[in-house]
Amino acid sequence: MISEKLEKAFNDQINKELYSEYLYLSMQAYFERLNLKGFVNWMSVQVQEEHAHAMGMFNYLQERGGRVELEAIDKPQVEWTSPLHVFEEVLKHEEYVTSRINALMDVAEEVKDRAALSFLDWYLKEQVEEEANVGGVLATLKLIKDDAKALLMLDKDLAARTFVAPVIG
C-alpha cells in the first residue's frame, strides 16, 4: 500500500502530466494555424508522450492500492510570437516537469518507498532525454533566426518524428 503523502504527490504529478499534454496540444494548434505540418507532427508526438506519462503514473498508483483523484486541468497558453518562442517555452516547461519529478522522488525518499523510487527513475531519465530533444530543436531555431527557407527545412525534418509507446517503469 502506498502512503497517503506519496499518493497525494502522485495525484498532483498526474495532473501536471495531463496539463503538459494539454499545453502541447495547444502548441500543436498554434503550429497548425501557421501551416507548419512538421512542427504539428512534433507536438502531436509530444502530446502522445505526455498522455503515456500520465497514464503510467495513473496505473502505477492504482497498482499500489492508491486512489486516483483527478483535478481540473489549468487552461494552457494559446498564443506565441514565433516557433522560437514556442520552443523556449517548451524547454522552460520541461525543466519545470523535471523539478516536479525530483520533488516526487523526494517524497518517495522521505517515506522510504523504494518501489516508487525505482518506478520514478524511468521518468527522471525520460526528462533528461526530453530536455535534450527540445534543446536541439531550440538551438536550430536560434541559428535559423528569420530564414524562412531554413525554417521550412526544419519543418520537414520534424515531420519525421514518430511516437513509440514507452515501456514505463
URSULBEL-V234906 format. One record per residue. RES is the residue in one small letter. PHI is phi in whole degrees, -180 to 180 (none if undefined). PSI is psi in whole degrees, 0 to 359 (NA if undefined). OMEGA is omega in whole degrees, -180 to 180 (* if undefined). Layout:
res->RES phi->PHI psi->PSI omega->OMEGA
res->RES phi->PHI psi->PSI omega->OMEGA
This chain:
res->m phi->none psi->138 omega->-179
res->i phi->-86 psi->147 omega->-180
res->s phi->-69 psi->155 omega->179
res->e phi->-61 psi->320 omega->-179
res->k phi->-64 psi->318 omega->-180
res->l phi->-73 psi->324 omega->176
res->e phi->-58 psi->314 omega->179
res->k phi->-62 psi->318 omega->-180
res->a phi->-65 psi->320 omega->177
res->f phi->-65 psi->316 omega->179
res->n phi->-61 psi->320 omega->178
res->d phi->-63 psi->319 omega->-179
res->q phi->-71 psi->325 omega->175
res->i phi->-58 psi->317 omega->178
res->n phi->-61 psi->318 omega->-179
res->k phi->-66 psi->323 omega->178
res->e phi->-68 psi->320 omega->177
res->l phi->-67 psi->325 omega->175
res->y phi->-63 psi->320 omega->178
res->s phi->-60 psi->316 omega->177
res->e phi->-58 psi->315 omega->-179
res->y phi->-64 psi->317 omega->179
res->l phi->-62 psi->313 omega->-179
res->y phi->-69 psi->331 omega->174
res->l phi->-66 psi->321 omega->177
res->s phi->-65 psi->319 omega->178
res->m phi->-66 psi->324 omega->176
res->q phi->-61 psi->317 omega->179
res->a phi->-64 psi->322 omega->177
res->y phi->-60 psi->312 omega->-180
res->f phi->-67 psi->329 omega->175
res->e phi->-63 psi->318 omega->179
res->r phi->-63 psi->330 omega->178
res->l phi->-85 psi->356 omega->-178
res->n phi->61 psi->37 omega->176
res->l phi->-104 psi->84 omega->-171
res->k phi->-64 psi->329 omega->177
res->g phi->-67 psi->318 omega->176
res->f phi->-66 psi->322 omega->175
res->v phi->-58 psi->313 omega->180
res->n phi->-61 psi->315 omega->-179
res->w phi->-58 psi->315 omega->180
res->m phi->-70 psi->325 omega->177
res->s phi->-61 psi->317 omega->176
res->v phi->-64 psi->319 omega->180
res->q phi->-63 psi->318 omega->178
res->v phi->-58 psi->313 omega->-179
res->q phi->-64 psi->320 omega->179
res->e phi->-63 psi->315 omega->-178
res->e phi->-65 psi->323 omega->177
res->h phi->-62 psi->316 omega->178
res->a phi->-62 psi->321 omega->179
res->h phi->-63 psi->314 omega->180
res->a phi->-62 psi->315 omega->-178
res->m phi->-69 psi->329 omega->175
res->g phi->-60 psi->315 omega->178
res->m phi->-70 psi->320 omega->178
res->f phi->-56 psi->309 omega->-179
res->n phi->-67 psi->320 omega->179
res->y phi->-62 psi->315 omega->-179
res->l phi->-60 psi->317 omega->178
res->q phi->-67 psi->320 omega->178
res->e phi->-59 psi->326 omega->-178
res->r phi->-88 psi->7 omega->178
res->g phi->83 psi->12 omega->179
res->g phi->-84 psi->167 omega->180
res->r phi->-107 psi->124 omega->177
res->v phi->-83 psi->128 omega->177
res->e phi->-127 psi->105 omega->-179
res->l phi->-82 psi->134 omega->179
res->e phi->-111 psi->170 omega->177
res->a phi->-62 psi->145 omega->178
res->i phi->-100 psi->129 omega->180
res->d phi->-61 psi->150 omega->176
res->k phi->-71 psi->130 omega->179
res->p phi->-84 psi->165 omega->172
res->q phi->-60 psi->150 omega->-179
res->v phi->-124 psi->349 omega->-179
res->e phi->-128 psi->142 omega->175
res->w phi->-138 psi->165 omega->-177
res->t phi->-90 psi->341 omega->-176
res->s phi->-172 psi->166 omega->173
res->p phi->-58 psi->323 omega->177
res->l phi->-59 psi->314 omega->179
res->h phi->-59 psi->318 omega->178
res->v phi->-58 psi->311 omega->-175
res->f phi->-73 psi->335 omega->171
res->e phi->-64 psi->319 omega->179
res->e phi->-70 psi->324 omega->177
res->v phi->-62 psi->314 omega->180
res->l phi->-62 psi->315 omega->178
res->k phi->-59 psi->317 omega->-179
res->h phi->-66 psi->316 omega->179
res->e phi->-64 psi->324 omega->176
res->e phi->-65 psi->322 omega->176
res->y phi->-63 psi->315 omega->179
res->v phi->-62 psi->319 omega->177
res->t phi->-58 psi->316 omega->179
res->s phi->-64 psi->325 omega->179
res->r phi->-69 psi->319 omega->178
res->i phi->-65 psi->318 omega->177
res->n phi->-60 psi->318 omega->179
res->a phi->-65 psi->322 omega->177
res->l phi->-65 psi->320 omega->176
res->m phi->-65 psi->325 omega->177
res->d phi->-60 psi->318 omega->179
res->v phi->-65 psi->316 omega->179
res->a phi->-61 psi->321 omega->177
res->e phi->-66 psi->316 omega->-179
res->e phi->-59 psi->318 omega->-179
res->v phi->-92 psi->6 omega->177
res->k phi->56 psi->47 omega->179
res->d phi->-101 psi->91 omega->-177
res->r phi->-67 psi->328 omega->178
res->a phi->-63 psi->317 omega->179
res->a phi->-66 psi->319 omega->178
res->l phi->-61 psi->317 omega->178
res->s phi->-63 psi->316 omega->179
res->f phi->-62 psi->315 omega->-176
res->l phi->-73 psi->342 omega->178
res->d phi->-58 psi->322 omega->178
res->w phi->-60 psi->317 omega->-179
res->y phi->-65 psi->321 omega->179
res->l phi->-64 psi->316 omega->178
res->k phi->-64 psi->321 omega->178
res->e phi->-61 psi->321 omega->180
res->q phi->-66 psi->323 omega->176
res->v phi->-60 psi->315 omega->179
res->e phi->-64 psi->317 omega->-180
res->e phi->-60 psi->311 omega->-178
res->e phi->-63 psi->321 omega->179
res->a phi->-66 psi->318 omega->180
res->n phi->-61 psi->311 omega->179
res->v phi->-65 psi->319 omega->180
res->g phi->-59 psi->323 omega->178
res->g phi->-66 psi->315 omega->179
res->v phi->-65 psi->318 omega->-179
res->l phi->-62 psi->316 omega->179
res->a phi->-61 psi->320 omega->178
res->t phi->-66 psi->317 omega->179
res->l phi->-62 psi->324 omega->178
res->k phi->-67 psi->324 omega->178
res->l phi->-69 psi->323 omega->-177
res->i phi->-64 psi->319 omega->-175
res->k phi->54 psi->243 omega->-177
res->d phi->-105 psi->22 omega->-178
res->d phi->-83 psi->103 omega->-176
res->a phi->-62 psi->322 omega->180
res->k phi->-64 psi->317 omega->179
res->a phi->-65 psi->322 omega->177
res->l phi->-62 psi->318 omega->179
res->l phi->-68 psi->328 omega->175
res->m phi->-67 psi->317 omega->177
res->l phi->-63 psi->319 omega->179
res->d phi->-57 psi->317 omega->179
res->k phi->-64 psi->319 omega->178
res->d phi->-63 psi->318 omega->-177
res->l phi->-69 psi->339 omega->179
res->a phi->-68 psi->342 omega->-177
res->a phi->-82 psi->348 omega->-178
res->r phi->-66 psi->137 omega->179
res->t phi->-127 psi->154 omega->177
res->f phi->-88 psi->129 omega->173
res->v phi->-120 psi->118 omega->-178
res->a phi->-59 psi->126 omega->-178
res->p phi->-76 psi->151 omega->171
res->v phi->-100 psi->102 omega->-172
res->i phi->-91 psi->139 omega->174
res->g phi->102 psi->NA omega->*
